[in-house]
């Protein structure tokens, strides 16, 4: 058989007829008894090798390297930094496995979205390249330190590209660890950059607009507000949650309103934002914290094993207003008596815990469980890590957990499920 490489245009003659198309790489899990070609119609077909009579190479794939574009610095524009950490916003479809794999560096992202050069003077660098499920607490520290360095270098704003699945954890961690003097924006994409329906470019452009607007100094998340590309929401870093696995408007602000909207024309704030804060970095974390979702049938031995395993804190995601089964009370009491902090959130997402309403809640309060108001469970988990990184004294831990540092607690919870114009 004629030697052909993936990407070559070929004609394959078989016992059943001739097929013409682009030779694709063999799917990793498909075995070696088939060849796959992409027809002119765009469909892929598999052809059994034992049926192939002849292969003719019509043309060879033109192989061009991705060219990085350099933007000349414009002194009339602000300087922003894009820090890449991986995720779908920096990914492509890998035809070897059929999956999505991290591919593009910060420089490649900038070159692929020329509109960025019209917004600001953009510098980019890769911190690491991970899907968000692989991002660990140590990586949160790396990100916060990298942002701090960019701001010290006089960046007017910083954009962090990140996978969407755990972006809420990272945004909360950066918000607790970094008091920023400029806008710091986390963004990602639900659909990879090489797909026609990708939200990557719009999210990146809107994030650059927010990072260069200079009107506030907070850590935020910027993602699509609706299924079209018309505008994005500016979400508080500690109040944002991914509520859909694949929709482009999957991210919503929970229990309060978004901080604002961003259009191609600029930013429209919906809440009063913080300005002119002093830049500080505090990355102390205690990773010995466990996020435990209550469910019917949860055994007390699970809590016992966490205490025996050396955990210093447990965030319980309880039912409704902040409850667990009575059968867990003794285990929770023993954990607290063993100097393990136990904090309570609600698995309802919207609303807040109120452990004074029912006797089960009141007993848990008397036991020493800390009610986390309307904090998201993910945020409470990150916050307890940060708090325990500073103190293990029970009274001080309680005081810090109930102190509002980065909008993690709303004075009044607002139900804005759609976060749309009509809900504001």
Secondary structure by P-SEA (a helix, b strand, c coil): cccccccccbbbbccccccccccccccccccccbbbbbccccbbbbbbcccccccccccccccccbbbbbbcccccbbbbbbbbccccccccccccccbbbbcccaaaaaaaccccccccbbbbbbccccccccccaaaaaaaaaaaaaaaaacccbbbbbbbccaaaaaaaaaaaacccccbbbbbcccccccccccaaaaaaaaaaaaaacccccccccccccccccccccccccccccccccccccccccccccccccccccbbbbcccccccccbbbbccccccbbbbbbcccccaaaaaaaaaacccbbbbbccccccccccaaaaaaaaaaacbbbbbbbccccccccccccaaaaaaaaacccccccccaaaaaaaaaaaaaccccaaaaaaaaacccccccccccccccccccccc
